Protein backbone atom coordinates (compact mmCIF):
# COMPACT_ATOMS: atom_id res chain seq x y z
CA UNK A 1 0.00 0.00 0.00
CA UNK A 2 1.03 3.65 -0.33
CA UNK A 3 2.72 5.25 2.65
CA UNK A 4 0.32 6.97 5.04
CA UNK A 5 0.87 10.73 5.23
CA UNK A 6 1.20 11.51 8.94
CA UNK A 7 0.66 15.08 10.13
CA UNK A 8 1.72 16.09 13.63
CA UNK A 9 -0.71 18.87 14.51
CA UNK A 10 1.20 21.36 16.65
CA UNK A 11 -1.60 23.87 16.12
CA UNK A 12 -1.46 26.39 18.95
CA UNK A 13 0.31 24.05 21.38
CA UNK A 14 3.41 26.24 21.04
CA UNK A 15 1.64 28.57 23.52
CA UNK A 16 3.11 31.57 21.72
CA UNK A 17 6.70 30.37 22.13
CA UNK A 18 8.89 29.84 19.06
CA UNK A 19 11.29 27.76 21.16
CA UNK A 20 8.44 25.44 22.15
CA UNK A 21 7.34 25.24 18.53
CA UNK A 22 10.86 24.25 17.47
CA UNK A 23 10.98 21.60 20.20
CA UNK A 24 7.79 20.10 18.87
CA UNK A 25 9.10 20.18 15.30
CA UNK A 26 12.23 18.31 16.41
CA UNK A 27 10.13 15.74 18.26
CA UNK A 28 7.96 15.21 15.19
CA UNK A 29 11.01 14.78 12.98
CA UNK A 30 12.50 12.25 15.39
CA UNK A 31 9.22 10.32 15.42
CA UNK A 32 9.25 10.08 11.62
CA UNK A 33 6.12 12.03 10.71
CA UNK A 34 5.78 13.57 7.25
CA UNK A 35 4.64 17.06 8.22
CA UNK A 36 4.00 19.38 11.13
CA UNK A 37 1.01 21.68 11.03
CA UNK A 38 0.35 25.01 12.67
CA UNK A 39 -2.60 27.42 12.64
CA UNK A 40 -2.41 30.78 10.88
CA UNK A 41 -4.87 33.51 11.76
CA UNK A 42 -5.44 37.12 12.66
CA UNK A 43 -7.57 36.84 15.79
CA UNK A 44 -9.55 40.00 15.12
CA UNK A 45 -10.47 38.75 11.65
CA UNK A 46 -11.94 35.43 12.77
CA UNK A 47 -13.81 36.12 16.04
CA UNK A 48 -15.95 38.88 17.52
CA UNK A 49 -14.70 40.66 20.61
CA UNK A 50 -17.35 39.19 22.87
CA UNK A 51 -17.34 35.63 21.51
CA UNK A 52 -17.14 32.99 24.22
CA UNK A 53 -14.75 30.06 24.16
CA UNK A 54 -15.85 26.53 23.46
CA UNK A 55 -16.35 24.62 26.69
CA UNK A 56 -13.15 22.62 26.21
CA UNK A 57 -11.18 25.86 25.79
CA UNK A 58 -12.21 27.44 29.11
CA UNK A 59 -9.27 27.90 31.47
CA UNK A 60 -10.40 27.24 35.03
CA UNK A 61 -7.78 29.70 36.24
CA UNK A 62 -9.05 32.44 33.90
CA UNK A 63 -12.69 31.67 33.11
CA UNK A 64 -13.49 35.22 31.99
CA UNK A 65 -10.91 35.26 29.20
CA UNK A 66 -12.63 35.68 25.82
CA UNK A 67 -11.93 33.64 22.73
CA UNK A 68 -10.38 36.76 21.14
CA UNK A 69 -7.99 37.26 24.05
CA UNK A 70 -6.98 33.60 23.97
CA UNK A 71 -6.36 33.60 20.22
CA UNK A 72 -4.39 36.87 20.18
CA UNK A 73 -1.87 35.29 22.54
CA UNK A 74 -1.48 32.36 20.14
CA UNK A 75 -1.07 34.27 16.86
CA UNK A 76 2.04 33.70 14.81
CA UNK A 77 3.54 36.79 13.17
CA UNK A 78 4.92 36.80 9.64
CA UNK A 79 8.44 36.70 11.08
CA UNK A 80 7.55 33.76 13.32
CA UNK A 81 6.09 31.91 10.35
CA UNK A 82 9.35 32.46 8.50
CA UNK A 83 11.44 31.20 11.40
CA UNK A 84 9.37 28.03 11.70
CA UNK A 85 9.38 27.37 7.96
CA UNK A 86 13.16 27.80 7.88
CA UNK A 87 13.56 25.48 10.86
CA UNK A 88 11.38 22.86 9.16
CA UNK A 89 13.46 23.06 5.99
CA UNK A 90 16.65 22.65 8.02
CA UNK A 91 15.03 19.70 9.82
CA UNK A 92 13.82 18.19 6.52
CA UNK A 93 10.19 18.05 7.53
CA UNK A 94 7.22 19.62 5.72
CA UNK A 95 5.71 22.78 7.25
CA UNK A 96 1.94 23.07 6.89
CA UNK A 97 -0.59 25.44 8.39
CA UNK A 98 -4.34 25.91 8.43
CA UNK A 99 -5.47 29.37 7.33
CA UNK A 100 -8.53 30.71 9.13
CA UNK A 101 -8.85 33.99 7.21
CA UNK A 102 -8.09 35.31 3.73
CA UNK A 103 -5.11 37.38 4.80
CA UNK A 104 -3.47 34.33 6.37
CA UNK A 105 -4.27 32.24 3.29
CA UNK A 106 -2.57 34.82 1.10
CA UNK A 107 0.47 34.75 3.39
CA UNK A 108 0.75 30.96 3.21
CA UNK A 109 0.14 30.85 -0.53
CA UNK A 110 1.87 33.86 -2.04
CA UNK A 111 4.59 34.61 0.50
CA UNK A 112 5.53 31.10 1.63
CA UNK A 113 4.19 29.01 -1.26
CA UNK A 114 2.99 26.10 0.84
CA UNK A 115 2.38 22.98 -1.31
CA UNK A 116 -1.04 22.16 0.13
CA UNK A 117 -3.65 23.47 2.53
CA UNK A 118 -5.46 21.87 5.45
CA UNK A 119 -9.01 23.11 5.99
CA UNK A 120 -10.39 22.93 9.53
CA UNK A 121 -13.83 21.48 10.22
CA UNK A 122 -15.09 24.85 11.41
CA UNK A 123 -14.32 26.40 8.02
CA UNK A 124 -16.35 23.93 5.97
CA UNK A 125 -19.16 26.49 5.63
CA UNK A 126 -16.75 29.39 4.97
CA UNK A 127 -17.60 29.65 1.27
CA UNK A 128 -15.24 32.54 0.53
CA UNK A 129 -12.24 30.82 2.11
CA UNK A 130 -12.98 27.49 0.41
CA UNK A 131 -13.23 29.17 -2.98
CA UNK A 132 -9.99 31.10 -2.53
CA UNK A 133 -8.13 27.96 -1.42
CA UNK A 134 -9.26 26.15 -4.56
CA UNK A 135 -8.21 29.10 -6.72
CA UNK A 136 -4.60 28.57 -5.60
CA UNK A 137 -4.74 25.31 -7.61
CA UNK A 138 -3.02 23.52 -4.74
CA UNK A 139 -4.27 20.30 -3.10
CA UNK A 140 -6.22 20.49 0.13
CA UNK A 141 -7.14 18.23 3.03
CA UNK A 142 -10.65 18.83 4.35
CA UNK A 143 -11.72 17.85 7.87
CA UNK A 144 -15.40 16.98 8.24
CA UNK A 145 -16.15 17.38 11.95
CA UNK A 146 -19.65 18.62 12.85
CA UNK A 147 -20.71 18.06 9.21
CA UNK A 148 -23.58 16.31 7.49
CA UNK A 149 -23.07 14.69 4.11
CA UNK A 150 -25.00 17.55 2.51
CA UNK A 151 -22.66 20.10 4.05
CA UNK A 152 -19.63 18.14 2.87
CA UNK A 153 -21.09 17.98 -0.63
CA UNK A 154 -21.66 21.72 -0.59
CA UNK A 155 -18.08 22.38 0.52
CA UNK A 156 -16.80 20.08 -2.22
CA UNK A 157 -19.01 21.86 -4.75
CA UNK A 158 -17.37 25.16 -3.83
CA UNK A 159 -13.88 23.69 -3.93
CA UNK A 160 -14.51 21.98 -7.25
CA UNK A 161 -15.97 25.14 -8.75
CA UNK A 162 -12.97 27.11 -7.50
CA UNK A 163 -10.51 24.70 -9.06
CA UNK A 164 -12.07 24.92 -12.54
CA UNK A 165 -13.65 28.37 -12.69
CA UNK A 166 -11.94 31.37 -14.24
CA UNK A 167 -14.23 33.75 -12.34
CA UNK A 168 -13.13 35.74 -9.30
CA UNK A 169 -16.40 34.93 -7.54
CA UNK A 170 -19.29 32.53 -8.24
CA UNK A 171 -22.57 34.09 -9.30
CA UNK A 172 -24.35 32.33 -6.46
CA UNK A 173 -24.57 29.14 -4.46
CA UNK A 174 -27.08 27.51 -6.80
CA UNK A 175 -24.72 28.09 -9.69
CA UNK A 176 -21.97 26.33 -7.75
CA UNK A 177 -24.18 23.40 -6.78
CA UNK A 178 -25.31 22.90 -10.37
CA UNK A 179 -21.73 22.25 -11.47
CA UNK A 180 -20.95 19.55 -8.89
CA UNK A 181 -21.39 16.59 -11.25
CA UNK A 182 -19.55 18.31 -14.09
CA UNK A 183 -16.74 16.05 -15.31
CA UNK A 184 -14.05 18.72 -14.92
CA UNK A 185 -15.20 19.50 -11.36
CA UNK A 186 -15.11 15.82 -10.37
CA UNK A 187 -11.69 15.37 -11.94
CA UNK A 188 -10.40 18.40 -10.03
CA UNK A 189 -11.74 17.03 -6.75
CA UNK A 190 -10.22 13.61 -7.43
CA UNK A 191 -6.87 15.21 -8.14
CA UNK A 192 -6.78 17.69 -5.27
CA UNK A 193 -8.99 16.82 -2.28
CA UNK A 194 -8.61 14.40 0.62
CA UNK A 195 -11.45 14.04 3.13
CA UNK A 196 -10.77 13.39 6.80
CA UNK A 197 -13.30 11.78 9.09
CA UNK A 198 -13.27 13.94 12.20
CA UNK A 199 -15.24 14.37 15.40
CA UNK A 200 -14.99 17.87 16.86
CA UNK A 201 -14.98 16.86 20.51
CA UNK A 202 -11.93 17.11 22.76
CA UNK A 203 -11.00 14.45 23.60
CA UNK A 204 -13.32 12.33 21.46
CA UNK A 205 -14.91 9.31 23.14
CA UNK A 206 -14.13 6.09 21.30
CA UNK A 207 -17.84 5.58 20.64
CA UNK A 208 -17.89 8.86 18.69
CA UNK A 209 -14.77 8.33 16.55
CA UNK A 210 -16.89 6.50 13.97
CA UNK A 211 -14.18 5.10 11.71
CA UNK A 212 -16.75 3.38 9.51
CA UNK A 213 -17.79 6.84 8.33
CA UNK A 214 -14.59 6.82 6.27
CA UNK A 215 -16.23 4.10 4.16
CA UNK A 216 -19.29 6.29 3.72
CA UNK A 217 -17.21 9.29 2.69
CA UNK A 218 -15.45 7.17 0.08
CA UNK A 219 -18.69 5.69 -1.25
CA UNK A 220 -20.36 9.09 -1.46
CA UNK A 221 -17.54 11.11 -2.97
CA UNK A 222 -14.88 8.69 -4.23
CA UNK A 223 -12.03 10.76 -2.80
CA UNK A 224 -8.99 9.79 -0.77
CA UNK A 225 -9.84 9.50 2.91
CA UNK A 226 -8.15 9.79 6.26
CA UNK A 227 -8.67 10.64 9.92
CA UNK A 228 -8.21 13.75 12.00
CA UNK A 229 -8.04 12.05 15.37
CA UNK A 230 -8.99 13.85 18.59
CA UNK A 231 -9.42 10.71 20.69
CA UNK A 232 -7.22 9.68 23.61
CA UNK A 233 -4.08 7.72 22.76
CA UNK A 234 -3.13 6.31 19.38
CA UNK A 235 -5.51 3.39 18.85
CA UNK A 236 -7.97 5.17 16.56
CA UNK A 237 -5.22 6.50 14.30
CA UNK A 238 -3.59 3.08 13.93
CA UNK A 239 -6.96 1.41 13.34
CA UNK A 240 -7.85 4.01 10.71
CA UNK A 241 -4.80 3.06 8.66
CA UNK A 242 -5.94 -0.56 8.70
CA UNK A 243 -9.24 0.67 7.22
CA UNK A 244 -7.63 2.56 4.37
CA UNK A 245 -6.80 6.00 5.77
CA UNK A 246 -4.12 7.62 3.61
CA UNK A 247 -3.73 10.66 5.90
CA UNK A 248 -3.56 10.77 9.70
CA UNK A 249 -3.60 14.03 11.63
CA UNK A 250 -2.95 13.99 15.38
CA UNK A 251 -2.38 16.81 17.89
CA UNK A 252 0.95 16.69 19.74
CA UNK A 253 2.20 18.43 22.88
CA UNK A 254 5.22 18.45 25.16
CA UNK A 255 2.89 17.65 28.06
CA UNK A 256 -0.87 17.31 28.53
CA UNK A 257 -0.43 19.20 31.80
CA UNK A 258 0.46 22.45 30.04
CA UNK A 259 -2.04 25.31 29.99
CA UNK A 260 -3.77 25.93 26.67
CA UNK A 261 -6.90 24.90 24.78
CA UNK A 262 -5.59 21.77 23.02
CA UNK A 263 -2.91 20.20 25.21
CA UNK A 264 -5.19 17.84 27.11
CA UNK A 265 -6.49 16.28 23.87
CA UNK A 266 -3.00 15.77 22.39
CA UNK A 267 -0.44 13.00 22.54
CA UNK A 268 3.00 13.35 24.11
CA UNK A 269 6.37 12.62 22.43
CA UNK A 270 6.65 8.93 23.40
CA UNK A 271 3.11 8.31 22.18
CA UNK A 272 3.86 10.01 18.87
CA UNK A 273 6.92 7.83 18.32
CA UNK A 274 4.87 4.74 19.12
CA UNK A 275 2.01 5.84 16.85
CA UNK A 276 4.27 6.33 13.84
CA UNK A 277 5.95 2.97 14.43
CA UNK A 278 2.63 1.17 14.71
CA UNK A 279 1.26 2.85 11.60
CA UNK A 280 4.34 1.84 9.61
CA UNK A 281 4.01 -1.70 11.00
CA UNK A 282 0.34 -1.81 9.94
CA UNK A 283 1.34 -0.73 6.44
CA UNK A 284 3.68 -3.72 6.27
CA UNK A 285 1.03 -6.01 7.72
CA UNK A 286 -1.55 -4.91 5.15
CA UNK A 287 0.76 -5.81 2.30
CA UNK A 288 -0.91 -5.96 -1.12
CA UNK A 289 -4.27 -7.18 -2.40
CA UNK A 290 -2.58 -10.01 -4.33
CA UNK A 291 -2.97 -13.49 -2.85
CA UNK A 292 0.29 -15.19 -3.71
CA UNK A 293 2.90 -17.40 -2.06
CA UNK A 294 5.38 -15.29 -0.11
CA UNK A 295 9.10 -15.99 -0.40
CA UNK A 296 9.21 -16.45 3.36
CA UNK A 297 6.73 -19.35 3.07
CA UNK A 298 8.64 -21.41 0.54
CA UNK A 299 10.94 -23.06 3.08
CA UNK A 300 7.90 -24.39 4.96
CA UNK A 301 5.87 -25.54 1.97
CA UNK A 302 7.19 -29.10 1.60
CA UNK A 303 7.53 -29.75 5.32
CA UNK A 304 3.90 -28.71 5.97
CA UNK A 305 2.13 -30.35 3.03
CA UNK A 306 1.51 -34.05 2.45
CA UNK A 307 2.27 -36.59 -0.26
CA UNK A 308 0.72 -39.88 -1.35
CA UNK A 309 2.26 -42.73 0.70
CA UNK A 310 1.78 -46.50 0.85
CA UNK A 311 -0.03 -47.24 4.13
CA UNK A 312 0.65 -50.99 3.62
CA UNK A 313 3.00 -53.06 1.41
CA UNK A 314 1.93 -52.84 -2.25
CA UNK A 315 3.03 -55.23 -5.02
CA UNK A 316 3.64 -54.10 -8.60
CA UNK A 317 0.36 -54.42 -10.53
CA UNK A 318 -1.72 -54.21 -7.35
CA UNK A 319 -4.32 -51.48 -7.39
CA UNK A 320 -4.16 -48.51 -5.04
CA UNK A 321 -7.10 -48.53 -2.64
CA UNK A 322 -8.47 -46.92 0.48
CA UNK A 323 -6.71 -49.67 2.41
CA UNK A 324 -3.19 -49.16 1.09
CA UNK A 325 -2.95 -45.45 0.20
CA UNK A 326 -2.61 -42.55 2.66
CA UNK A 327 -1.48 -38.93 2.84
CA UNK A 328 1.55 -38.15 5.03
CA UNK A 329 4.21 -35.44 5.32
CA UNK A 330 6.48 -34.29 3.75
CA UNK A 331 5.08 -32.85 0.52
CA UNK A 332 8.07 -33.80 -1.61
CA UNK A 333 6.26 -36.56 -3.49
CA UNK A 334 3.01 -36.65 -5.43
CA UNK A 335 0.67 -34.09 -3.88
CA UNK A 336 -2.07 -35.45 -1.62
CA UNK A 337 -4.54 -33.43 -3.72
CA UNK A 338 -4.46 -36.34 -6.24
CA UNK A 339 -5.54 -38.98 -3.69
CA UNK A 340 -8.80 -39.89 -5.43
CA UNK A 341 -7.18 -39.91 -8.87
CA UNK A 342 -4.80 -42.69 -7.73
CA UNK A 343 -7.49 -44.91 -6.20
CA UNK A 344 -7.98 -47.83 -8.61
CA UNK A 345 -4.74 -47.29 -10.55
CA UNK A 346 -2.16 -50.10 -10.73
CA UNK A 347 1.15 -49.69 -8.91
CA UNK A 348 4.09 -49.65 -11.34
CA UNK A 349 6.48 -51.05 -8.72
CA UNK A 350 6.62 -52.63 -5.29
CA UNK A 351 6.16 -50.25 -2.33
CA UNK A 352 7.04 -50.79 1.27
CA UNK A 353 4.77 -49.43 3.99
CA UNK A 354 5.49 -45.68 4.43
CA UNK A 355 7.18 -45.28 1.04
CA UNK A 356 6.34 -42.21 -1.11
CA UNK A 357 4.33 -43.07 -4.22
CA UNK A 358 6.16 -42.20 -7.46
LINMO-V944174 format. One record per helix or strand of 3 or more residues. SS is the DSSP state (H for helix, E for strand). FROM is the first residue (numbers start at 1). TO is the last residue. If there is no record, write none. Layout:
ss/from/to
SS/FROM/TO
SS/FROM/TO
This chain:
ss/from/to
E/5/11
H/18/31
E/35/40
H/43/46
H/55/57
H/67/72
H/78/91
E/94/99
H/102/111
E/116/119
H/121/123
H/127/135
E/139/143
H/149/164
H/173/178
H/183/192
E/193/198
H/206/209
H/213/221
E/224/229
H/235/242
E/247/252
H/263/265
H/269/286
H/295/304
E/307/310
E/325/328
H/336/342
